[in-house]
Amino acid sequence: MRATILSLLLLLGGIAIALPVAMKAAPQERAPTVLAAASLQEAMQAAADRWVGKGHVRPVLSFAGSATLARQIESGAPADLLISADEAWMDHVAARGLLRAGTRAPLLGNRLVLIAPVKSTVRLSVGTGFGLARALGTGRLAMGDPDSVPAGRYARQALERLQVWKSVAGRIAPAENVRLALLFVSRGEAPLGIVYASDAKADQGVRVVDFFPENSHRRITYPIARLKNSKSAAAEPFRQFLLSKEGQAIFRAYGFGPV
């Protein structure tokens, strides 16, 4: 009887020791790396916070202009998800076979706005032939580089459609991403700028002068996709979370809209 009890105690003791060892040896969830357009900084940080609150490892977030992100992926940068500020740069990555099939989806929409420093008294109503050049005075118009930055491309489309591009084309302060354009205006280095509505909401140093008509430029869409060489098993669940009603509500709080 004593031998039986002793054997049982030894067995239970072995299980007690083995259990924490097994738990310690369980592989941890690998953090997904997300390459996201510069205009998504605050919203993505909030989404990551919510994801961590659900018991997941925090995603690694890297922000830059969409063109820069696309070129990083082309160069072999290790990442799991890409969120571009327009379809064109996502098309660029897709054309090179760098997206995982079936994972590309429209994530967000946005609006284009004309902004000024918060203390500026300028008043303008954006419309066909509006007095943008006159309002600039001797200053320049801050906007994303129209040759590479999505926000800059949308801005040029809008100004061309509204028949004012020719009057300001030589007075552009092009920025390598929309957040730099925002900064030019916030610091007072440019009297006016064109950015996304979500950007204007993120910086208390600027105010919205007016919204651009939505039909003055192509629809602003932020697509999301998983990259072909993604290694993190958590990448797909995080992608689905961002697309969910809960994820969309976070983005709306930061000035983004539905697609």
C-alpha positions as CSV (number, residue, x, y, z in Angstrom):
1,M,0.0,0.0,0.0
2,R,2.8,2.4,1.0
3,A,4.6,1.6,-2.3
4,T,1.4,2.4,-4.2
5,I,0.9,5.8,-2.5
6,L,4.6,6.6,-3.0
7,S,4.4,5.8,-6.7
8,L,1.3,7.9,-7.0
9,L,2.9,10.9,-5.3
10,L,6.0,10.6,-7.5
11,L,3.7,10.5,-10.6
12,L,1.8,13.6,-9.5
13,G,5.0,15.4,-8.7
14,G,6.3,14.6,-12.1
15,I,3.2,16.0,-13.8
16,A,3.4,19.2,-11.6
17,I,7.0,19.7,-12.7
18,A,6.3,18.8,-16.4
19,L,3.3,21.1,-16.7
20,P,5.0,24.4,-16.3
21,V,7.9,23.2,-18.4
22,A,5.5,22.3,-21.2
23,M,3.7,25.7,-20.8
24,K,7.0,27.5,-21.0
25,A,8.1,25.6,-24.1
26,A,4.8,26.5,-26.0
27,P,5.7,28.7,-28.9
28,Q,4.7,32.4,-28.5
29,E,2.5,34.1,-31.1
30,R,4.8,35.8,-33.6
31,A,4.1,39.5,-34.0
32,P,2.9,40.4,-37.4
33,T,4.8,43.3,-39.1
34,V,2.6,45.8,-40.8
35,L,3.7,48.3,-43.4
36,A,1.1,51.1,-43.4
37,A,0.7,54.5,-45.1
38,A,1.9,57.5,-43.1
39,S,-1.6,58.9,-42.7
40,L,-2.6,55.8,-40.6
41,Q,-0.3,56.4,-37.7
42,E,-2.7,57.3,-34.8
43,A,-5.5,55.0,-36.0
44,M,-3.2,52.0,-36.4
45,Q,-1.6,52.5,-33.0
46,A,-5.1,52.5,-31.5
47,A,-6.1,49.4,-33.4
48,A,-2.9,47.7,-32.1
49,D,-3.7,48.7,-28.6
50,R,-7.2,47.1,-28.9
51,W,-5.6,43.9,-30.4
52,V,-3.2,43.6,-27.5
53,G,-6.1,44.1,-25.1
54,K,-7.6,40.9,-26.6
55,G,-4.6,38.9,-25.5
56,H,-2.5,39.0,-28.6
57,V,1.1,40.0,-29.2
58,R,1.5,43.7,-30.3
59,P,1.9,44.1,-34.1
60,V,5.1,45.8,-35.3
61,L,4.0,48.9,-37.1
62,S,6.1,50.7,-39.7
63,F,4.8,53.9,-41.4
64,A,6.0,55.7,-44.6
65,G,4.6,56.9,-47.9
66,S,2.9,54.3,-50.0
67,A,5.6,54.5,-52.7
68,T,8.3,54.0,-50.1
69,L,6.5,51.0,-48.7
70,A,6.1,49.4,-52.1
71,R,9.8,49.8,-52.9
72,Q,10.7,48.3,-49.5
73,I,8.7,45.2,-50.3
74,E,10.2,45.0,-53.7
75,S,13.6,45.1,-52.0
76,G,12.7,42.1,-49.8
77,A,11.8,43.9,-46.6
78,P,10.4,41.2,-44.2
79,A,6.7,42.1,-43.5
80,D,3.3,40.4,-43.2
81,L,0.7,43.1,-44.1
82,L,0.6,46.1,-46.4
83,I,-1.9,48.9,-46.1
84,S,-1.5,51.4,-49.0
85,A,-3.1,54.8,-49.3
86,D,-4.3,54.1,-52.8
87,E,-4.9,51.2,-55.2
88,A,-2.2,52.1,-57.6
89,W,0.7,51.3,-55.3
90,M,-1.0,48.1,-54.2
91,D,-1.4,47.2,-57.9
92,H,2.4,47.9,-58.2
93,V,3.1,45.3,-55.5
94,A,0.6,42.8,-56.9
95,A,2.0,43.1,-60.4
96,R,5.3,41.8,-59.0
97,G,3.7,38.7,-57.5
98,L,4.3,39.9,-53.9
99,L,0.8,39.6,-52.5
100,R,-0.8,36.5,-51.1
101,A,-3.7,35.4,-53.2
102,G,-7.2,36.1,-51.9
103,T,-6.2,38.5,-49.1
104,R,-6.5,41.9,-50.9
105,A,-9.5,43.9,-49.7
106,P,-10.6,47.6,-49.5
107,L,-10.2,48.7,-45.9
108,L,-10.9,52.4,-45.6
109,G,-12.0,55.6,-47.3
110,N,-11.0,59.2,-46.7
111,R,-11.8,62.8,-47.8
112,L,-9.5,65.5,-49.2
113,V,-9.4,68.8,-47.4
114,L,-7.8,72.2,-47.8
115,I,-6.1,73.3,-44.5
116,A,-4.5,76.4,-43.1
117,P,-2.5,77.1,-39.8
118,V,-5.0,77.2,-36.9
119,K,-4.5,80.9,-36.4
120,S,-4.9,81.7,-40.1
121,T,-7.9,83.9,-41.0
122,V,-8.1,82.8,-44.7
123,R,-11.6,81.9,-45.9
124,L,-12.1,79.9,-49.1
125,S,-14.9,77.9,-50.6
126,V,-13.5,75.0,-52.7
127,G,-15.1,74.9,-56.1
128,T,-14.5,75.5,-59.8
129,G,-12.1,78.3,-60.4
130,F,-11.8,79.2,-56.6
131,G,-9.2,81.7,-55.6
132,L,-6.4,79.4,-54.4
133,A,-3.5,81.2,-56.0
134,R,-4.6,84.6,-54.6
135,A,-5.0,83.1,-51.1
136,L,-1.5,81.7,-51.2
137,G,-0.1,85.2,-51.5
138,T,3.7,84.8,-51.7
139,G,3.6,81.4,-50.1
140,R,3.4,77.8,-51.4
141,L,0.8,75.1,-51.3
142,A,1.9,72.1,-49.2
143,M,0.8,68.7,-50.6
144,G,2.2,65.2,-51.2
145,D,4.4,64.9,-54.3
146,P,1.9,64.5,-57.1
147,D,4.3,62.2,-59.0
148,S,4.4,59.5,-56.2
149,V,2.3,60.3,-53.1
150,P,-1.3,59.2,-53.3
151,A,-2.6,62.3,-51.5
152,G,-0.7,64.4,-53.9
153,R,-2.1,62.6,-56.9
154,Y,-5.6,63.1,-55.6
155,A,-4.9,66.7,-54.9
156,R,-3.7,67.3,-58.5
157,Q,-6.7,65.5,-59.9
158,A,-9.0,67.7,-57.9
159,L,-7.2,71.0,-58.8
160,E,-7.2,70.1,-62.4
161,R,-10.9,69.2,-62.3
162,L,-11.6,72.5,-60.6
163,Q,-9.6,74.4,-63.2
164,V,-7.0,75.9,-60.8
165,W,-4.0,73.6,-61.2
166,K,-2.3,75.8,-63.8
167,S,-2.5,78.8,-61.5
168,V,-0.6,77.0,-58.6
169,A,1.4,74.3,-60.4
170,G,4.6,76.3,-60.0
171,R,4.0,77.1,-56.4
172,I,3.8,73.6,-54.9
173,A,5.8,72.5,-51.8
174,P,5.9,68.8,-52.6
175,A,6.4,66.4,-49.6
176,E,7.5,62.8,-49.7
177,N,4.4,61.8,-47.7
178,V,1.2,63.5,-46.6
179,R,2.2,63.9,-43.0
180,L,5.1,66.1,-44.0
181,A,2.7,68.3,-46.0
182,L,0.6,68.5,-42.8
183,L,3.7,69.5,-40.8
184,F,4.6,72.3,-43.3
185,V,1.2,73.9,-42.6
186,S,1.1,73.2,-38.9
187,R,4.5,74.9,-38.5
188,G,3.4,77.9,-40.5
189,E,5.9,77.1,-43.3
190,A,3.1,77.0,-45.8
191,P,-0.1,79.1,-45.7
192,L,-2.3,76.4,-47.2
193,G,-2.1,72.6,-47.8
194,I,-4.0,69.7,-49.1
195,V,-4.2,66.6,-46.9
196,Y,-6.7,63.9,-45.9
197,A,-9.5,64.7,-43.4
198,S,-8.0,62.2,-41.0
199,D,-4.6,64.0,-41.1
200,A,-6.3,67.4,-40.2
201,K,-8.0,65.8,-37.3
202,A,-4.7,64.5,-36.0
203,D,-3.0,67.9,-35.7
204,Q,-4.3,70.7,-33.6
205,G,-2.0,73.1,-35.3
206,V,-4.2,73.2,-38.4
207,R,-7.8,73.9,-39.3
208,V,-10.0,72.7,-42.2
209,V,-10.7,75.6,-44.6
210,D,-13.0,73.4,-46.7
211,F,-13.6,69.9,-48.1
212,F,-12.9,69.1,-51.7
213,P,-16.0,67.7,-53.6
214,E,-15.8,64.0,-53.7
215,N,-16.4,63.9,-57.4
216,S,-13.3,66.2,-58.1
217,H,-10.9,63.2,-57.8
218,R,-10.8,59.5,-57.8
219,R,-12.3,57.7,-54.9
220,I,-9.9,57.5,-52.0
221,T,-9.5,53.9,-51.0
222,Y,-7.0,52.2,-48.7
223,P,-6.5,48.6,-49.6
224,I,-5.0,46.0,-47.3
225,A,-3.3,42.7,-48.3
226,R,-1.2,40.0,-46.8
227,L,2.3,39.7,-48.4
228,K,3.3,36.5,-50.1
229,N,6.3,35.9,-47.8
230,S,4.4,36.5,-44.6
231,K,5.7,34.4,-41.8
232,S,3.4,35.3,-38.9
233,A,0.3,33.2,-38.3
234,A,-1.2,36.2,-36.4
235,A,-1.2,38.3,-39.6
236,E,-4.4,36.9,-41.0
237,P,-6.4,37.2,-37.8
238,F,-5.2,40.8,-37.4
239,R,-6.1,41.6,-41.0
240,Q,-9.6,40.2,-40.3
241,F,-9.8,42.3,-37.1
242,L,-9.1,45.5,-39.0
243,L,-11.8,44.7,-41.5
244,S,-14.3,43.8,-38.8
245,K,-17.0,46.2,-37.5
246,E,-14.9,46.7,-34.3
247,G,-11.8,47.6,-36.3
248,Q,-13.8,49.9,-38.6
249,A,-15.2,51.8,-35.6
250,I,-11.7,52.6,-34.5
251,F,-10.8,54.1,-37.9
252,R,-14.0,56.1,-37.9
253,A,-13.0,57.7,-34.6
254,Y,-9.8,59.0,-36.3
255,G,-11.5,60.6,-39.2
256,F,-11.6,57.8,-41.8
257,G,-14.7,56.6,-43.5
258,P,-16.0,53.5,-45.2
259,V,-14.9,52.6,-48.7
